[in-house]
Amino acid sequence: MEIAVWDTYVQREDGKTMHFDILVPSEQKDPHLIFSFGRQYLASKNFKTGKLTAKECRFCHMQSAPPEVASTIELNGYYIIEMENCT
């Protein structure tokens, strides 16, 4: 499965910047839907964050998905890779 990687940086309430990637199928091009996936992820956190808009989340590149990532995307529509300050 080919996927699109959306690079995302969101301010946390404590001043730290979260960095995570939102992975979606390559044919998914609706930024509003992709942002909603990011907002769902942020809502699952036990701390408050700033907004997620086009300023915080941008298309980065395309790549092949490993099988476990592809399975999650097929099930949920997206996959999150936590990079920095996500816990």
PyMOL Python script that loads the backbone (N, CA, C, O; Angstrom):
from pymol import cmd

cmd.read_pdbstr("""\
ATOM      1  N   MET A   1       0.850  -1.181   0.000  1.00  0.00           N
ATOM      2  CA  MET A   1       0.000   0.000   0.000  1.00  0.00           C
ATOM      3  C   MET A   1       0.892   1.240   0.000  1.00  0.00           C
ATOM      4  O   MET A   1       1.827   1.346   0.794  1.00  0.00           O
ATOM      5  N   GLU A   2       0.591   2.173  -0.900  1.00  0.00           N
ATOM      6  CA  GLU A   2       1.297   3.451  -0.893  1.00  0.00           C
ATOM      7  C   GLU A   2       0.519   4.420  -0.009  1.00  0.00           C
ATOM      8  O   GLU A   2      -0.708   4.497  -0.078  1.00  0.00           O
ATOM      9  N   ILE A   3       1.252   5.156   0.820  1.00  0.00           N
ATOM     10  CA  ILE A   3       0.620   6.080   1.754  1.00  0.00           C
ATOM     11  C   ILE A   3       1.198   7.483   1.609  1.00  0.00           C
ATOM     12  O   ILE A   3       2.316   7.680   1.131  1.00  0.00           O
ATOM     13  N   ALA A   4       0.395   8.444   2.039  1.00  0.00           N
ATOM     14  CA  ALA A   4       0.823   9.836   2.120  1.00  0.00           C
ATOM     15  C   ALA A   4       1.159  10.138   3.576  1.00  0.00           C
ATOM     16  O   ALA A   4       0.416   9.764   4.484  1.00  0.00           O
ATOM     17  N   VAL A   5       2.276  10.813   3.789  1.00  0.00           N
ATOM     18  CA  VAL A   5       2.722  11.183   5.129  1.00  0.00           C
ATOM     19  C   VAL A   5       2.493  12.679   5.318  1.00  0.00           C
ATOM     20  O   VAL A   5       2.980  13.496   4.537  1.00  0.00           O
ATOM     21  N   TRP A   6       1.748  13.023   6.358  1.00  0.00           N
ATOM     22  CA  TRP A   6       1.465  14.417   6.693  1.00  0.00           C
ATOM     23  C   TRP A   6       2.210  14.752   7.984  1.00  0.00           C
ATOM     24  O   TRP A   6       1.897  14.220   9.049  1.00  0.00           O
ATOM     25  N   ASP A   7       3.186  15.628   7.877  1.00  0.00           N
ATOM     26  CA  ASP A   7       4.047  16.032   8.979  1.00  0.00           C
ATOM     27  C   ASP A   7       3.290  17.052   9.836  1.00  0.00           C
ATOM     28  O   ASP A   7       2.776  18.045   9.320  1.00  0.00           O
ATOM     29  N   THR A   8       3.225  16.797  11.151  1.00  0.00           N
ATOM     30  CA  THR A   8       2.362  17.593  12.020  1.00  0.00           C
ATOM     31  C   THR A   8       3.099  18.049  13.279  1.00  0.00           C
ATOM     32  O   THR A   8       3.766  17.257  13.945  1.00  0.00           O
ATOM     33  N   TYR A   9       2.969  19.334  13.589  1.00  0.00           N
ATOM     34  CA  TYR A   9       3.547  19.941  14.794  1.00  0.00           C
ATOM     35  C   TYR A   9       2.436  20.710  15.500  1.00  0.00           C
ATOM     36  O   TYR A   9       1.839  21.615  14.917  1.00  0.00           O
ATOM     37  N   VAL A  10       2.156  20.352  16.761  1.00  0.00           N
ATOM     38  CA  VAL A  10       1.087  20.997  17.521  1.00  0.00           C
ATOM     39  C   VAL A  10       1.630  21.395  18.893  1.00  0.00           C
ATOM     40  O   VAL A  10       2.305  20.608  19.557  1.00  0.00           O
ATOM     41  N   GLN A  11       1.325  22.632  19.310  1.00  0.00           N
ATOM     42  CA  GLN A  11       1.734  23.105  20.631  1.00  0.00           C
ATOM     43  C   GLN A  11       0.928  22.421  21.715  1.00  0.00           C
ATOM     44  O   GLN A  11      -0.289  22.277  21.601  1.00  0.00           O
ATOM     45  N   ARG A  12       1.610  21.999  22.766  1.00  0.00           N
ATOM     46  CA  ARG A  12       0.946  21.486  23.952  1.00  0.00           C
ATOM     47  C   ARG A  12       0.712  22.635  24.926  1.00  0.00           C
ATOM     48  O   ARG A  12       1.360  23.678  24.842  1.00  0.00           O
ATOM     49  N   GLU A  13      -0.218  22.430  25.847  1.00  0.00           N
ATOM     50  CA  GLU A  13      -0.524  23.430  26.860  1.00  0.00           C
ATOM     51  C   GLU A  13       0.708  23.794  27.701  1.00  0.00           C
ATOM     52  O   GLU A  13       0.826  24.927  28.167  1.00  0.00           O
ATOM     53  N   ASP A  14       1.623  22.836  27.895  1.00  0.00           N
ATOM     54  CA  ASP A  14       2.807  23.082  28.724  1.00  0.00           C
ATOM     55  C   ASP A  14       3.954  23.742  27.952  1.00  0.00           C
ATOM     56  O   ASP A  14       5.051  23.905  28.487  1.00  0.00           O
ATOM     57  N   GLY A  15       3.700  24.119  26.697  1.00  0.00           N
ATOM     58  CA  GLY A  15       4.698  24.811  25.897  1.00  0.00           C
ATOM     59  C   GLY A  15       5.545  23.924  25.005  1.00  0.00           C
ATOM     60  O   GLY A  15       6.232  24.423  24.113  1.00  0.00           O
ATOM     61  N   LYS A  16       5.510  22.617  25.227  1.00  0.00           N
ATOM     62  CA  LYS A  16       6.249  21.698  24.366  1.00  0.00           C
ATOM     63  C   LYS A  16       5.543  21.581  23.021  1.00  0.00           C
ATOM     64  O   LYS A  16       4.338  21.809  22.920  1.00  0.00           O
ATOM     65  N   THR A  17       6.302  21.226  21.993  1.00  0.00           N
ATOM     66  CA  THR A  17       5.724  21.016  20.669  1.00  0.00           C
ATOM     67  C   THR A  17       5.676  19.532  20.367  1.00  0.00           C
ATOM     68  O   THR A  17       6.696  18.844  20.382  1.00  0.00           O
ATOM     69  N   MET A  18       4.473  19.051  20.094  1.00  0.00           N
ATOM     70  CA  MET A  18       4.306  17.656  19.670  1.00  0.00           C
ATOM     71  C   MET A  18       4.671  17.552  18.196  1.00  0.00           C
ATOM     72  O   MET A  18       4.359  18.441  17.403  1.00  0.00           O
ATOM     73  N   HIS A  19       5.329  16.466  17.842  1.00  0.00           N
ATOM     74  CA  HIS A  19       5.623  16.176  16.439  1.00  0.00           C
ATOM     75  C   HIS A  19       5.147  14.762  16.178  1.00  0.00           C
ATOM     76  O   HIS A  19       5.591  13.815  16.827  1.00  0.00           O
ATOM     77  N   PHE A  20       4.235  14.625  15.217  1.00  0.00           N
ATOM     78  CA  PHE A  20       3.746  13.306  14.823  1.00  0.00           C
ATOM     79  C   PHE A  20       3.396  13.325  13.348  1.00  0.00           C
ATOM     80  O   PHE A  20       3.179  14.383  12.758  1.00  0.00           O
ATOM     81  N   ASP A  21       3.344  12.144  12.765  1.00  0.00           N
ATOM     82  CA  ASP A  21       2.962  12.002  11.358  1.00  0.00           C
ATOM     83  C   ASP A  21       1.594  11.348  11.283  1.00  0.00           C
ATOM     84  O   ASP A  21       1.299  10.409  12.022  1.00  0.00           O
ATOM     85  N   ILE A  22       0.768  11.851  10.387  1.00  0.00           N
ATOM     86  CA  ILE A  22      -0.522  11.236  10.080  1.00  0.00           C
ATOM     87  C   ILE A  22      -0.330  10.518   8.742  1.00  0.00           C
ATOM     88  O   ILE A  22       0.005  11.151   7.741  1.00  0.00           O
ATOM     89  N   LEU A  23      -0.540   9.211   8.724  1.00  0.00           N
ATOM     90  CA  LEU A  23      -0.385   8.412   7.512  1.00  0.00           C
ATOM     91  C   LEU A  23      -1.762   8.036   6.992  1.00  0.00           C
ATOM     92  O   LEU A  23      -2.600   7.537   7.743  1.00  0.00           O
ATOM     93  N   VAL A  24      -1.994   8.273   5.710  1.00  0.00           N
ATOM     94  CA  VAL A  24      -3.278   7.970   5.069  1.00  0.00           C
ATOM     95  C   VAL A  24      -3.011   7.315   3.717  1.00  0.00           C
ATOM     96  O   VAL A  24      -1.900   7.408   3.196  1.00  0.00           O
ATOM     97  N   PRO A  25      -4.019   6.651   3.141  1.00  0.00           N
ATOM     98  CA  PRO A  25      -3.824   6.097   1.796  1.00  0.00           C
ATOM     99  C   PRO A  25      -3.438   7.207   0.819  1.00  0.00           C
ATOM    100  O   PRO A  25      -3.903   8.340   0.946  1.00  0.00           O
ATOM    101  N   SER A  26      -2.602   6.885  -0.136  1.00  0.00           N
ATOM    102  CA  SER A  26      -2.099   7.900  -1.076  1.00  0.00           C
ATOM    103  C   SER A  26      -3.220   8.589  -1.842  1.00  0.00           C
ATOM    104  O   SER A  26      -3.067   9.740  -2.251  1.00  0.00           O
ATOM    105  N   GLU A  27      -4.329   7.915  -2.041  1.00  0.00           N
ATOM    106  CA  GLU A  27      -5.437   8.532  -2.793  1.00  0.00           C
ATOM    107  C   GLU A  27      -6.271   9.492  -1.933  1.00  0.00           C
ATOM    108  O   GLU A  27      -7.112  10.219  -2.461  1.00  0.00           O
ATOM    109  N   GLN A  28      -6.042   9.497  -0.608  1.00  0.00           N
ATOM    110  CA  GLN A  28      -6.769  10.404   0.281  1.00  0.00           C
ATOM    111  C   GLN A  28      -6.127  11.797   0.195  1.00  0.00           C
ATOM    112  O   GLN A  28      -4.986  11.993   0.614  1.00  0.00           O
ATOM    113  N   LYS A  29      -6.868  12.741  -0.345  1.00  0.00           N
ATOM    114  CA  LYS A  29      -6.312  14.077  -0.574  1.00  0.00           C
ATOM    115  C   LYS A  29      -7.093  15.186   0.134  1.00  0.00           C
ATOM    116  O   LYS A  29      -6.765  16.364  -0.009  1.00  0.00           O
ATOM    117  N   ASP A  30      -8.129  14.813   0.898  1.00  0.00           N
ATOM    118  CA  ASP A  30      -8.971  15.808   1.571  1.00  0.00           C
ATOM    119  C   ASP A  30      -8.306  16.259   2.872  1.00  0.00           C
ATOM    120  O   ASP A  30      -8.307  15.519   3.856  1.00  0.00           O
ATOM    121  N   PRO A  31      -7.739  17.466   2.883  1.00  0.00           N
ATOM    122  CA  PRO A  31      -7.046  17.904   4.101  1.00  0.00           C
ATOM    123  C   PRO A  31      -7.969  17.999   5.315  1.00  0.00           C
ATOM    124  O   PRO A  31      -7.527  17.758   6.438  1.00  0.00           O
ATOM    125  N   HIS A  32      -9.229  18.342   5.115  1.00  0.00           N
ATOM    126  CA  HIS A  32     -10.155  18.451   6.246  1.00  0.00           C
ATOM    127  C   HIS A  32     -10.328  17.098   6.933  1.00  0.00           C
ATOM    128  O   HIS A  32     -10.382  17.028   8.160  1.00  0.00           O
ATOM    129  N   LEU A  33     -10.414  16.026   6.148  1.00  0.00           N
ATOM    130  CA  LEU A  33     -10.527  14.687   6.725  1.00  0.00           C
ATOM    131  C   LEU A  33      -9.229  14.307   7.433  1.00  0.00           C
ATOM    132  O   LEU A  33      -9.260  13.751   8.531  1.00  0.00           O
ATOM    133  N   ILE A  34      -8.102  14.601   6.816  1.00  0.00           N
ATOM    134  CA  ILE A  34      -6.803  14.284   7.417  1.00  0.00           C
ATOM    135  C   ILE A  34      -6.626  15.061   8.723  1.00  0.00           C
ATOM    136  O   ILE A  34      -6.144  14.499   9.707  1.00  0.00           O
ATOM    137  N   PHE A  35      -7.001  16.327   8.748  1.00  0.00           N
ATOM    138  CA  PHE A  35      -6.930  17.104   9.981  1.00  0.00           C
ATOM    139  C   PHE A  35      -7.848  16.508  11.043  1.00  0.00           C
ATOM    140  O   PHE A  35      -7.508  16.509  12.226  1.00  0.00           O
ATOM    141  N   SER A  36      -9.009  15.998  10.631  1.00  0.00           N
ATOM    142  CA  SER A  36      -9.927  15.395  11.610  1.00  0.00           C
ATOM    143  C   SER A  36      -9.307  14.146  12.237  1.00  0.00           C
ATOM    144  O   SER A  36      -9.537  13.866  13.413  1.00  0.00           O
ATOM    145  N   PHE A  37      -8.528  13.399  11.464  1.00  0.00           N
ATOM    146  CA  PHE A  37      -7.821  12.246  12.034  1.00  0.00           C
ATOM    147  C   PHE A  37      -6.834  12.726  13.102  1.00  0.00           C
ATOM    148  O   PHE A  37      -6.737  12.127  14.173  1.00  0.00           O
ATOM    149  N   GLY A  38      -6.113  13.793  12.813  1.00  0.00           N
ATOM    150  CA  GLY A  38      -5.184  14.355  13.785  1.00  0.00           C
ATOM    151  C   GLY A  38      -5.895  14.846  15.032  1.00  0.00           C
ATOM    152  O   GLY A  38      -5.390  14.678  16.141  1.00  0.00           O
ATOM    153  N   ARG A  39      -7.059  15.449  14.863  1.00  0.00           N
ATOM    154  CA  ARG A  39      -7.826  15.940  16.013  1.00  0.00           C
ATOM    155  C   ARG A  39      -8.331  14.774  16.863  1.00  0.00           C
ATOM    156  O   ARG A  39      -8.354  14.866  18.091  1.00  0.00           O
ATOM    157  N   GLN A  40      -8.738  13.672  16.213  1.00  0.00           N
ATOM    158  CA  GLN A  40      -9.152  12.476  16.968  1.00  0.00           C
ATOM    159  C   GLN A  40      -7.995  11.981  17.819  1.00  0.00           C
ATOM    160  O   GLN A  40      -8.172  11.649  18.991  1.00  0.00           O
ATOM    161  N   TYR A  41      -6.813  11.934  17.224  1.00  0.00           N
ATOM    162  CA  TYR A  41      -5.626  11.509  17.945  1.00  0.00           C
ATOM    163  C   TYR A  41      -5.350  12.442  19.128  1.00  0.00           C
ATOM    164  O   TYR A  41      -5.104  11.975  20.239  1.00  0.00           O
ATOM    165  N   LEU A  42      -5.389  13.750  18.896  1.00  0.00           N
ATOM    166  CA  LEU A  42      -5.126  14.708  19.964  1.00  0.00           C
ATOM    167  C   LEU A  42      -6.151  14.591  21.095  1.00  0.00           C
ATOM    168  O   LEU A  42      -5.804  14.765  22.263  1.00  0.00           O
ATOM    169  N   ALA A  43      -7.396  14.300  20.759  1.00  0.00           N
ATOM    170  CA  ALA A  43      -8.448  14.148  21.769  1.00  0.00           C
ATOM    171  C   ALA A  43      -8.184  12.951  22.687  1.00  0.00           C
ATOM    172  O   ALA A  43      -8.703  12.893  23.801  1.00  0.00           O
ATOM    173  N   SER A  44      -7.381  12.006  22.218  1.00  0.00           N
ATOM    174  CA  SER A  44      -7.083  10.823  23.031  1.00  0.00           C
ATOM    175  C   SER A  44      -5.998  11.091  24.074  1.00  0.00           C
ATOM    176  O   SER A  44      -5.748  10.243  24.930  1.00  0.00           O
ATOM    177  N   LYS A  45      -5.361  12.240  24.015  1.00  0.00           N
ATOM    178  CA  LYS A  45      -4.276  12.570  24.933  1.00  0.00           C
ATOM    179  C   LYS A  45      -4.827  13.096  26.257  1.00  0.00           C
ATOM    180  O   LYS A  45      -5.918  13.665  26.304  1.00  0.00           O
ATOM    181  N   ASN A  46      -4.052  12.898  27.342  1.00  0.00           N
ATOM    182  CA  ASN A  46      -4.510  13.359  28.658  1.00  0.00           C
ATOM    183  C   ASN A  46      -3.988  14.760  28.990  1.00  0.00           C
ATOM    184  O   ASN A  46      -3.941  15.144  30.159  1.00  0.00           O
ATOM    185  N   PHE A  47      -3.597  15.518  27.971  1.00  0.00           N
ATOM    186  CA  PHE A  47      -3.184  16.904  28.139  1.00  0.00           C
ATOM    187  C   PHE A  47      -3.795  17.720  27.010  1.00  0.00           C
ATOM    188  O   PHE A  47      -4.173  17.180  25.971  1.00  0.00           O
ATOM    189  N   LYS A  48      -3.887  19.012  27.224  1.00  0.00           N
ATOM    190  CA  LYS A  48      -4.495  19.894  26.229  1.00  0.00           C
ATOM    191  C   LYS A  48      -3.457  20.329  25.203  1.00  0.00           C
ATOM    192  O   LYS A  48      -2.267  20.441  25.498  1.00  0.00           O
ATOM    193  N   THR A  49      -3.946  20.572  23.987  1.00  0.00           N
ATOM    194  CA  THR A  49      -3.080  21.019  22.899  1.00  0.00           C
ATOM    195  C   THR A  49      -3.726  22.192  22.180  1.00  0.00           C
ATOM    196  O   THR A  49      -4.900  22.503  22.386  1.00  0.00           O
ATOM    197  N   GLY A  50      -2.936  22.828  21.338  1.00  0.00           N
ATOM    198  CA  GLY A  50      -3.451  23.883  20.482  1.00  0.00           C
ATOM    199  C   GLY A  50      -4.232  23.295  19.323  1.00  0.00           C
ATOM    200  O   GLY A  50      -4.465  22.088  19.259  1.00  0.00           O
ATOM    201  N   LYS A  51      -4.628  24.154  18.423  1.00  0.00           N
ATOM    202  CA  LYS A  51      -5.407  23.748  17.252  1.00  0.00           C
ATOM    203  C   LYS A  51      -4.558  22.990  16.247  1.00  0.00           C
ATOM    204  O   LYS A  51      -3.332  23.106  16.224  1.00  0.00           O
ATOM    205  N   LEU A  52      -5.236  22.213  15.420  1.00  0.00           N
ATOM    206  CA  LEU A  52      -4.583  21.538  14.307  1.00  0.00           C
ATOM    207  C   LEU A  52      -5.226  22.064  13.026  1.00  0.00           C
ATOM    208  O   LEU A  52      -6.395  21.792  12.750  1.00  0.00           O
ATOM    209  N   THR A  53      -4.453  22.816  12.253  1.00  0.00           N
ATOM    210  CA  THR A  53      -4.927  23.402  11.003  1.00  0.00           C
ATOM    211  C   THR A  53      -3.862  23.175   9.930  1.00  0.00           C
ATOM    212  O   THR A  53      -2.878  22.475  10.167  1.00  0.00           O
ATOM    213  N   ALA A  54      -4.057  23.758   8.773  1.00  0.00           N
ATOM    214  CA  ALA A  54      -3.072  23.651   7.689  1.00  0.00           C
ATOM    215  C   ALA A  54      -1.722  24.228   8.094  1.00  0.00           C
ATOM    216  O   ALA A  54      -0.696  23.852   7.527  1.00  0.00           O
ATOM    217  N   LYS A  55      -1.709  25.125   9.054  1.00  0.00           N
ATOM    218  CA  LYS A  55      -0.442  25.694   9.529  1.00  0.00           C
ATOM    219  C   LYS A  55       0.386  24.639  10.271  1.00  0.00           C
ATOM    220  O   LYS A  55       1.614  24.645  10.186  1.00  0.00           O
ATOM    221  N   GLU A  56      -0.274  23.740  10.994  1.00  0.00           N
ATOM    222  CA  GLU A  56       0.409  22.732  11.799  1.00  0.00           C
ATOM    223  C   GLU A  56       0.619  21.409  11.080  1.00  0.00           C
ATOM    224  O   GLU A  56       1.461  20.615  11.499  1.00  0.00           O
ATOM    225  N   CYS A  57      -0.113  21.154  10.022  1.00  0.00           N
ATOM    226  CA  CYS A  57      -0.112  19.842   9.379  1.00  0.00           C
ATOM    227  C   CYS A  57       0.013  20.009   7.871  1.00  0.00           C
ATOM    228  O   CYS A  57      -0.833  20.632   7.230  1.00  0.00           O
ATOM    229  N   ARG A  58       1.093  19.437   7.307  1.00  0.00           N
ATOM    230  CA  ARG A  58       1.339  19.587   5.865  1.00  0.00           C
ATOM    231  C   ARG A  58       1.746  18.262   5.243  1.00  0.00           C
ATOM    232  O   ARG A  58       2.400  17.430   5.870  1.00  0.00           O
ATOM    233  N   PHE A  59       1.336  18.090   3.981  1.00  0.00           N
ATOM    234  CA  PHE A  59       1.776  16.915   3.233  1.00  0.00           C
ATOM    235  C   PHE A  59       3.299  16.940   3.149  1.00  0.00           C
ATOM    236  O   PHE A  59       3.899  17.987   2.905  1.00  0.00           O
ATOM    237  N   CYS A  60       3.916  15.780   3.353  1.00  0.00           N
ATOM    238  CA  CYS A  60       5.373  15.693   3.331  1.00  0.00           C
ATOM    239  C   CYS A  60       5.861  14.850   2.150  1.00  0.00           C
ATOM    240  O   CYS A  60       6.629  15.333   1.318  1.00  0.00           O
ATOM    241  N   HIS A  61       5.416  13.588   2.073  1.00  0.00           N
ATOM    242  CA  HIS A  61       5.893  12.704   1.010  1.00  0.00           C
ATOM    243  C   HIS A  61       5.024  11.452   0.923  1.00  0.00           C
ATOM    244  O   HIS A  61       4.132  11.240   1.745  1.00  0.00           O
ATOM    245  N   MET A  62       5.299  10.633  -0.082  1.00  0.00           N
ATOM    246  CA  MET A  62       4.647   9.336  -0.269  1.00  0.00           C
ATOM    247  C   MET A  62       5.664   8.244   0.032  1.00  0.00           C
ATOM    248  O   MET A  62       6.864   8.433  -0.169  1.00  0.00           O
ATOM    249  N   GLN A  63       5.185   7.105   0.513  1.00  0.00           N
ATOM    250  CA  GLN A  63       6.059   5.962   0.750  1.00  0.00           C
ATOM    251  C   GLN A  63       5.226   4.694   0.824  1.00  0.00           C
ATOM    252  O   GLN A  63       3.996   4.749   0.853  1.00  0.00           O
ATOM    253  N   SER A  64       5.896   3.560   0.854  1.00  0.00           N
ATOM    254  CA  SER A  64       5.237   2.273   1.031  1.00  0.00           C
ATOM    255  C   SER A  64       4.989   2.041   2.510  1.00  0.00           C
ATOM    256  O   SER A  64       5.815   2.399   3.350  1.00  0.00           O
ATOM    257  N   ALA A  65       3.852   1.441   2.825  1.00  0.00           N
ATOM    258  CA  ALA A  65       3.511   1.171   4.223  1.00  0.00           C
ATOM    259  C   ALA A  65       3.908  -0.246   4.600  1.00  0.00           C
ATOM    260  O   ALA A  65       3.677  -1.178   3.829  1.00  0.00           O
ATOM    261  N   PRO A  66       4.511  -0.426   5.790  1.00  0.00           N
ATOM    262  CA  PRO A  66       4.735  -1.781   6.298  1.00  0.00           C
ATOM    263  C   PRO A  66       3.384  -2.458   6.543  1.00  0.00           C
ATOM    264  O   PRO A  66       2.378  -1.765   6.698  1.00  0.00           O
ATOM    265  N   PRO A  67       3.337  -3.772   6.581  1.00  0.00           N
ATOM    266  CA  PRO A  67       2.056  -4.488   6.717  1.00  0.00           C
ATOM    267  C   PRO A  67       1.220  -4.071   7.923  1.00  0.00           C
ATOM    268  O   PRO A  67       0.003  -3.931   7.797  1.00  0.00           O
ATOM    269  N   GLU A  68       1.834  -3.869   9.090  1.00  0.00           N
ATOM    270  CA  GLU A  68       1.047  -3.508  10.280  1.00  0.00           C
ATOM    271  C   GLU A  68       0.437  -2.113  10.147  1.00  0.00           C
ATOM    272  O   GLU A  68      -0.662  -1.872  10.645  1.00  0.00           O
ATOM    273  N   VAL A  69       1.134  -1.199   9.484  1.00  0.00           N
ATOM    274  CA  VAL A  69       0.604   0.145   9.242  1.00  0.00           C
ATOM    275  C   VAL A  69      -0.539   0.065   8.238  1.00  0.00           C
ATOM    276  O   VAL A  69      -1.586   0.680   8.438  1.00  0.00           O
ATOM    277  N   ALA A  70      -0.344  -0.687   7.161  1.00  0.00           N
ATOM    278  CA  ALA A  70      -1.392  -0.849   6.145  1.00  0.00           C
ATOM    279  C   ALA A  70      -2.658  -1.440   6.750  1.00  0.00           C
ATOM    280  O   ALA A  70      -3.763  -1.012   6.417  1.00  0.00           O
ATOM    281  N   SER A  71      -2.507  -2.425   7.641  1.00  0.00           N
ATOM    282  CA  SER A  71      -3.676  -3.048   8.285  1.00  0.00           C
ATOM    283  C   SER A  71      -4.460  -2.039   9.110  1.00  0.00           C
ATOM    284  O   SER A  71      -5.690  -2.016   9.061  1.00  0.00           O
ATOM    285  N   THR A  72      -3.755  -1.206   9.865  1.00  0.00           N
ATOM    286  CA  THR A  72      -4.421  -0.204  10.689  1.00  0.00           C
ATOM    287  C   THR A  72      -5.103   0.845   9.814  1.00  0.00           C
ATOM    288  O   THR A  72      -6.216   1.272  10.119  1.00  0.00           O
ATOM    289  N   ILE A  73      -4.454   1.259   8.742  1.00  0.00           N
ATOM    290  CA  ILE A  73      -5.054   2.240   7.832  1.00  0.00           C
ATOM    291  C   ILE A  73      -6.310   1.662   7.194  1.00  0.00           C
ATOM    292  O   ILE A  73      -7.315   2.360   7.067  1.00  0.00           O
ATOM    293  N   GLU A  74      -6.265   0.405   6.794  1.00  0.00           N
ATOM    294  CA  GLU A  74      -7.458  -0.225   6.203  1.00  0.00           C
ATOM    295  C   GLU A  74      -8.602  -0.278   7.203  1.00  0.00           C
ATOM    296  O   GLU A  74      -9.765  -0.142   6.823  1.00  0.00           O
ATOM    297  N   LEU A  75      -8.283  -0.475   8.475  1.00  0.00           N
ATOM    298  CA  LEU A  75      -9.298  -0.567   9.517  1.00  0.00           C
ATOM    299  C   LEU A  75      -9.829   0.802   9.948  1.00  0.00           C
ATOM    300  O   LEU A  75     -11.039   0.987  10.082  1.00  0.00           O
ATOM    301  N   ASN A  76      -8.916   1.767  10.167  1.00  0.00           N
ATOM    302  CA  ASN A  76      -9.290   3.060  10.752  1.00  0.00           C
ATOM    303  C   ASN A  76      -9.252   4.240   9.788  1.00  0.00           C
ATOM    304  O   ASN A  76      -9.799   5.301  10.090  1.00  0.00           O
ATOM    305  N   GLY A  77      -8.615   4.068   8.632  1.00  0.00           N
ATOM    306  CA  GLY A  77      -8.495   5.161   7.681  1.00  0.00           C
ATOM    307  C   GLY A  77      -7.209   5.948   7.821  1.00  0.00           C
ATOM    308  O   GLY A  77      -6.859   6.730   6.937  1.00  0.00           O
ATOM    309  N   TYR A  78      -6.490   5.747   8.941  1.00  0.00           N
ATOM    310  CA  TYR A  78      -5.242   6.472   9.171  1.00  0.00           C
ATOM    311  C   TYR A  78      -4.383   5.741  10.192  1.00  0.00           C
ATOM    312  O   TYR A  78      -4.825   4.790  10.837  1.00  0.00           O
ATOM    313  N   TYR A  79      -3.152   6.204  10.320  1.00  0.00           N
ATOM    314  CA  TYR A  79      -2.208   5.674  11.303  1.00  0.00           C
ATOM    315  C   TYR A  79      -1.365   6.853  11.788  1.00  0.00           C
ATOM    316  O   TYR A  79      -1.012   7.728  10.997  1.00  0.00           O
ATOM    317  N   ILE A  80      -1.046   6.882  13.063  1.00  0.00           N
ATOM    318  CA  ILE A  80      -0.237   7.954  13.651  1.00  0.00           C
ATOM    319  C   ILE A  80       1.123   7.390  14.045  1.00  0.00           C
ATOM    320  O   ILE A  80       1.211   6.339  14.680  1.00  0.00           O
ATOM    321  N   ILE A  81       2.175   8.097  13.664  1.00  0.00           N
ATOM    322  CA  ILE A  81       3.518   7.804  14.172  1.00  0.00           C
ATOM    323  C   ILE A  81       3.898   8.941  15.113  1.00  0.00           C
ATOM    324  O   ILE A  81       4.011  10.093  14.696  1.00  0.00           O
ATOM    325  N   GLU A  82       4.092   8.608  16.383  1.00  0.00           N
ATOM    326  CA  GLU A  82       4.506   9.603  17.368  1.00  0.00           C
ATOM    327  C   GLU A  82       6.007   9.820  17.255  1.00  0.00           C
ATOM    328  O   GLU A  82       6.779   8.862  17.260  1.00  0.00           O
ATOM    329  N   MET A  83       6.419  11.077  17.151  1.00  0.00           N
ATOM    330  CA  MET A  83       7.823  11.410  16.985  1.00  0.00           C
ATOM    331  C   MET A  83       8.407  12.087  18.236  1.00  0.00           C
ATOM    332  O   MET A  83       9.388  11.601  18.798  1.00  0.00           O
ATOM    333  N   GLU A  84       7.812  13.199  18.669  1.00  0.00           N
ATOM    334  CA  GLU A  84       8.364  13.949  19.799  1.00  0.00           C
ATOM    335  C   GLU A  84       7.235  14.509  20.685  1.00  0.00           C
ATOM    336  O   GLU A  84       6.215  14.987  20.188  1.00  0.00           O
ATOM    337  N   ASN A  85       7.443  14.436  21.994  1.00  0.00           N
ATOM    338  CA  ASN A  85       6.561  15.053  22.988  1.00  0.00           C
ATOM    339  C   ASN A  85       5.099  14.645  22.848  1.00  0.00           C
ATOM    340  O   ASN A  85       4.202  15.470  23.021  1.00  0.00           O
ATOM    341  N   CYS A  86       4.860  13.379  22.536  1.00  0.00           N
ATOM    342  CA  CYS A  86       3.496  12.898  22.333  1.00  0.00           C
ATOM    343  C   CYS A  86       2.931  12.171  23.562  1.00  0.00           C
ATOM    344  O   CYS A  86       1.769  11.765  23.574  1.00  0.00           O
ATOM    345  N   THR A  87       3.758  12.017  24.579  1.00  0.00           N
ATOM    346  CA  THR A  87       3.272  11.329  25.791  1.00  0.00           C
ATOM    347  C   THR A  87       3.446  12.195  27.010  1.00  0.00           C
ATOM    348  O   THR A  87       3.094  11.783  28.115  1.00  0.00           O
TER     349      THR A  87
END
""", "prot")
cmd.dss("prot")
cmd.show_as("cartoon", "prot")
cmd.util.cbc("prot")
cmd.orient("prot")
